[in-house]
């Protein structure tokens, strides 16, 4: 019995510490979680685009001139007449555009992106139109030969002014802000607006001719065909507003490339010209016209374009670990 007691005491001494270790509470450690990479829109980018544009050149034209009647016998105090006309037209402009853009985006929340962009575009937009404007005035064809030397007989002089003109947008650019919402992690829907500038031009000519009939005598030329030429080209400043979509080229191109589809409405302001009234030979009883012609043209444009951008720097947000 004494031997058994000694053996039991020895066995207890051996297994006691092991049982005590097994009774210590275990600490649970969760495995490390690595989040999937998230594309970030923050950074500078540069790109190119191509598209199509269609717009309007709204032209108001006005002519004003005077002529002097000098019926036989010529007397002191010749009798003036006036010639006035006005008209307006819309010239449709359209053509292919192409250019490049540079910008910066800042993603300030998981779904919102703020940025700015500037671009420059070459334009092939052209358009032409023709206006036909009748006008008339009174011509004195006979005078009283005794004082007070007033006109004894007037004749109605009828004429036509024909104006052919071309309008164009040579190039334009914009400087705009952008605010976008991420409808997915890789597709941005945005609105944009800001400053527009561009080179616009207008050129053309106006021809005038007409005649009048003197009773019992015949028909006389009121204005032999003559042309007034006008031309102007200036860089104008206006505004641009629009919107579009931009997305990551996850399939076709490496990280950093995005595609874009954009619409812009551009207003480039107005262009004015002043030229002499159409030059004409004097009639039998009239002098040549003296006066001026003016045009006022307002340029607007609609743009649809597609493009590619390349973003510099980090393409993905930092990996999140826990």
Phi and psi in degrees as a GROMACS rama.xvg file:
@    title "Ramachandran Plot"
@    xaxis  label "Phi"
@    yaxis  label "Psi"
@TYPE xy
-65.1443  -34.3535  UNK-2
-68.0217  -39.9793  UNK-3
-64.4571  -38.6689  UNK-4
-62.893  -40.5151  UNK-5
-66.2069  -39.6025  UNK-6
-64.9892  -41.8497  UNK-7
-65.3239  -40.953  UNK-8
-64.1078  -38.4628  UNK-9
-67.4749  -40.969  UNK-10
-64.1419  -40.3714  UNK-11
-64.3153  -37.7134  UNK-12
-66.1536  -29.9681  UNK-13
-79.2676  -43.1245  UNK-14
-91.3807  -10.8709  UNK-15
-60.8239  -51.4184  UNK-16
-60.9716  -35.6964  UNK-17
-66.0374  -41.6958  UNK-18
-66.7866  -34.8123  UNK-19
-65.7025  -38.1819  UNK-20
-66.471  -38.9509  UNK-21
-66.9866  -23.8604  UNK-22
-82.877  -4.39973  UNK-23
-71.2827  131.036  UNK-24
-61.7039  137.141  UNK-25
-88.1835  142.338  UNK-26
-94.6162  124.787  UNK-27
-86.5607  128.488  UNK-28
-115.438  121.45  UNK-29
-71.4265  146.895  UNK-30
-68.7691  153.023  UNK-31
-67.3107  133.568  UNK-32
-108.379  127.864  UNK-33
-109.143  117.317  UNK-34
-72.8519  149.801  UNK-35
-65.2334  143.712  UNK-36
-59.5049  139.559  UNK-37
-115.349  126.518  UNK-38
-66.1933  135.273  UNK-39
-111.133  138.919  UNK-40
-92.3409  -5.95736  UNK-41
-70.6486  130.765  UNK-42
141.52  169.251  UNK-43
-82.2  152.535  UNK-44
-146.9  160.106  UNK-45
-141.446  149.3  UNK-46
-165.581  -176.099  UNK-47
-134.863  165.088  UNK-48
-152.918  163.533  UNK-49
-147.329  148.809  UNK-50
-169.878  -162.227  UNK-51
-136.565  146.256  UNK-52
-135.419  148.826  UNK-53
-142.295  137.099  UNK-54
-154.479  -170.13  UNK-55
-130.032  142.362  UNK-56
-117.421  102.229  UNK-57
-91.7148  112.828  UNK-58
-111.876  127.751  UNK-59
-105.444  129.157  UNK-60
-124.331  141.398  UNK-61
-144.685  139.777  UNK-62
-128.342  140.362  UNK-63
-145.821  128.002  UNK-64
-153.393  167.995  UNK-65
-129.092  155.433  UNK-66
-138.436  154.384  UNK-67
-113.96  125.575  UNK-68
-80.5274  133.673  UNK-69
-132.562  67.2847  UNK-70
-70.0264  154.037  UNK-71
-80.7547  141.665  UNK-72
-73.5804  147.208  UNK-73
-67.1693  131.115  UNK-74
-127.312  161.764  UNK-75
-62.7924  147.044  UNK-76
76.9879  64.2216  UNK-77
-58.2738  157.459  UNK-78
-103.012  117.317  UNK-79
-82.0038  154.642  UNK-80
-134.233  157.738  UNK-81
-118.391  147.502  UNK-82
-127.739  120.924  UNK-83
-137.5  138.536  UNK-84
-150.736  158.292  UNK-85
-151.923  148.023  UNK-86
-160.297  172.147  UNK-87
-148.768  156.463  UNK-88
-152.707  162.2  UNK-89
-119.307  116.974  UNK-90
-97.5143  123.204  UNK-91
-80.1272  126.919  UNK-92
-109.359  138.061  UNK-93
-157.736  155.939  UNK-94
167.401  172.204  UNK-95
-82.3982  143.36  UNK-96
-125.334  155.218  UNK-97
-157.288  148.783  UNK-98
-178.667  -159.935  UNK-99
-139.289  164.819  UNK-100
-142.828  153.731  UNK-101
-134.81  141.434  UNK-102
-162.333  -179.712  UNK-103
-142.804  136.477  UNK-104
-117.027  147.338  UNK-105
-132.457  114.947  UNK-106
-88.2187  102.495  UNK-107
-96.648  0.940811  UNK-108
-157.294  172.319  UNK-109
-58.6464  -24.8781  UNK-110
-121.205  -4.85787  UNK-111
-120.574  140.025  UNK-112
-132.311  128.941  UNK-113
-114.346  141.323  UNK-114
-164.976  -177.375  UNK-115
-139.385  158.284  UNK-116
-150.044  142.146  UNK-117
-127.745  142.461  UNK-118
-142.331  162.756  UNK-119
-137.431  136.3  UNK-120
-130.509  134.955  UNK-121
-85.8755  141.771  UNK-122
-132.001  139.319  UNK-123
-108.114  27.4833  UNK-124
-76.3638  126.576  UNK-125
-143.244  159.365  UNK-126
-168.35  155.078  UNK-127
-139.253  159.955  UNK-128
-157.995  161.295  UNK-129
-135.224  133.182  UNK-130
-114.262  138.099  UNK-131
-120.835  117.739  UNK-132
-127.788  112.243  UNK-133
-76.72  148.065  UNK-134
-149.798  165.923  UNK-135
-151.13  165.375  UNK-136
-158.036  167.941  UNK-137
-94.8205  131.528  UNK-138
-112.682  128.99  UNK-139
-81.8531  120.625  UNK-140
-111.013  -3.95227  UNK-141
-155.96  140.412  UNK-142
-125.988  157.111  UNK-143
-72.7917  133.845  UNK-144
-87.732  0.688848  UNK-145
-117.007  153.497  UNK-146
-55.2794  142.368  UNK-147
-94.6274  32.5788  UNK-148
46.5604  59.5119  UNK-149
-103.515  166.815  UNK-150
-71.3291  132.338  UNK-151
-97.411  -23.0538  UNK-152
-152.305  127.221  UNK-153
-106.01  152.018  UNK-154
-125.84  143.184  UNK-155
-81.0112  121.244  UNK-156
-100.595  125.128  UNK-157
-115.623  136.928  UNK-158
-143.554  168.92  UNK-159
-134.882  133.13  UNK-160
-107.571  127.237  UNK-161
-117.305  119.078  UNK-162
-115.121  119.768  UNK-163
-109.612  129.712  UNK-164
-143.236  154.483  UNK-165
-120.712  139.518  UNK-166
-122.458  151.663  UNK-167
-155.345  154.809  UNK-168
-120.189  111.197  UNK-169
-78.2129  -43.364  UNK-170
-163.065  162.547  UNK-171
-157.595  164.746  UNK-172
-149.209  168.636  UNK-173
-139.61  155.625  UNK-174
-130.464  111.572  UNK-175
-134.554  152.907  UNK-176
-90.3212  156.724  UNK-177
-134.838  139.649  UNK-178
-132.815  121.162  UNK-179
-128.488  157.386  UNK-180
-121.526  130.792  UNK-181
-81.7313  106.514  UNK-182
-76.7897  -23.1188  UNK-183
-139.275  176.805  UNK-184
-63.4696  -20.6761  UNK-185
-121.994  7.14073  UNK-186
-128.679  123.698  UNK-187
-111.139  127.689  UNK-188
-105.619  126.358  UNK-189
-139.962  157.884  UNK-190
-113.161  154.903  UNK-191
-149.65  152.718  UNK-192
-169.586  154.916  UNK-193
165.72  -146.409  UNK-194
-90.0563  142.808  UNK-195
-126.317  149.677  UNK-196
-147.66  153.997  UNK-197
-176.995  165.679  UNK-198
-98.8519  119.36  UNK-199
-121.577  157.72  UNK-200
-149.648  155.172  UNK-201
-143.482  136.124  UNK-202
-148.911  153.138  UNK-203
173.719  -168.674  UNK-204
-152.605  155.224  UNK-205
-124.168  129.373  UNK-206
-111.3  142.589  UNK-207
-132.622  139.348  UNK-208
-154.817  155.817  UNK-209
-176.283  -174.954  UNK-210
-158.212  170.438  UNK-211
-143.724  158.252  UNK-212
-114.529  124.765  UNK-213
-93.1429  124.01  UNK-214
-53.7399  135.02  UNK-215
67.6762  4.70897  UNK-216
-117.693  -55.2491  UNK-217
147.031  -169.983  UNK-218
-98.8181  136.199  UNK-219
-124.877  147.74  UNK-220
-68.2592  133.59  UNK-221
-93.0128  -35.8323  UNK-222
-153.835  114.604  UNK-223
-68.686  151.501  UNK-224
-53.6182  130.885  UNK-225
-150.98  154.632  UNK-226
-120.446  141.822  UNK-227
-116.038  122.791  UNK-228
-102.279  135.976  UNK-229
-133.759  149.194  UNK-230
-162.366  140.139  UNK-231
-156.564  147.073  UNK-232
-148.295  126.124  UNK-233
-144.151  157.734  UNK-234
-90.6039  120.366  UNK-235
-113.842  159.662  UNK-236
-121.385  137.43  UNK-237
-151.108  -138.222  UNK-238
-137.978  161.943  UNK-239
-142.768  134.351  UNK-240
-138.195  153.225  UNK-241
172.172  -154.465  UNK-242
-170.532  175.122  UNK-243
-178.417  -171.107  UNK-244
-129.575  146.189  UNK-245
-140.013  139.211  UNK-246
-144.48  158.674  UNK-247
-75.8453  136.514  UNK-248
-84.2526  68.1472  UNK-249
-71.7291  -19.5953  UNK-250
-101.325  -47.0007  UNK-251
-86.4553  -33.3597  UNK-252
-131.241  162.457  UNK-253
-65.7054  172.861  UNK-254
-57.5812  142.943  UNK-255
105.475  -20.007  UNK-256
-94.5489  138.587  UNK-257
-133.212  152.034  UNK-258
-100.701  160.484  UNK-259
-146.005  147.913  UNK-260
-132.786  124.637  UNK-261
-141.389  145.026  UNK-262
-121.353  137.313  UNK-263
-134.535  141.057  UNK-264
-105.073  126.648  UNK-265
-122.079  132.199  UNK-266
-117.378  117.03  UNK-267
-104.49  15.387  UNK-268
77.1046  -158.668  UNK-269
-123.522  154.965  UNK-270
-129.382  132.638  UNK-271
-117.623  147.929  UNK-272
-133.902  152.238  UNK-273
-133.819  131.372  UNK-274
-144.692  162.234  UNK-275
-65.2878  152.533  UNK-276
-60.4329  149.242  UNK-277
-49.1228  123.925  UNK-278
-66.5581  139.938  UNK-279
-148.807  152.453  UNK-280
-72.6876  146.837  UNK-281
-66.7067  151.633  UNK-282
-83.1011  -172.207  UNK-283
-63.964  -42.2196  UNK-284
-116.347  14.3942  UNK-285
-133.253  154.508  UNK-286
-87.5089  169.024  UNK-287
-66.7364  155.731  UNK-288
-62.6344  145.117  UNK-289
-132.348  129.306  UNK-290
168.29  -158.97  UNK-291
-143.42  161.716  UNK-292
-126.358  143.478  UNK-293
-129.962  148.334  UNK-294
-129.197  146.744  UNK-295
-135.619  114.105  UNK-296
-121.073  128.804  UNK-297
-109.388  126.938  UNK-298
-106.048  125.537  UNK-299
-130.878  158.06  UNK-300
-149.418  149.666  UNK-301
-120.131  134.893  UNK-302
-130.077  130.714  UNK-303
-123.543  128.869  UNK-304
-146.982  154.906  UNK-305
-119.665  153.965  UNK-306
-162.245  173.697  UNK-307
-125.432  140.295  UNK-308
-121.44  146.619  UNK-309
-117.441  123.485  UNK-310
-95.9113  132.999  UNK-311
-90.2602  157.003  UNK-312
88.4837  -152.17  UNK-313
-69.6341  138.466  UNK-314
-97.4593  -24.6961  UNK-315
-127.28  150.378  UNK-316
-69.7236  156.977  UNK-317
-56.8851  144.58  UNK-318
-69.4285  136.263  UNK-319
-98.0421  126.091  UNK-320
-122.785  149.079  UNK-321
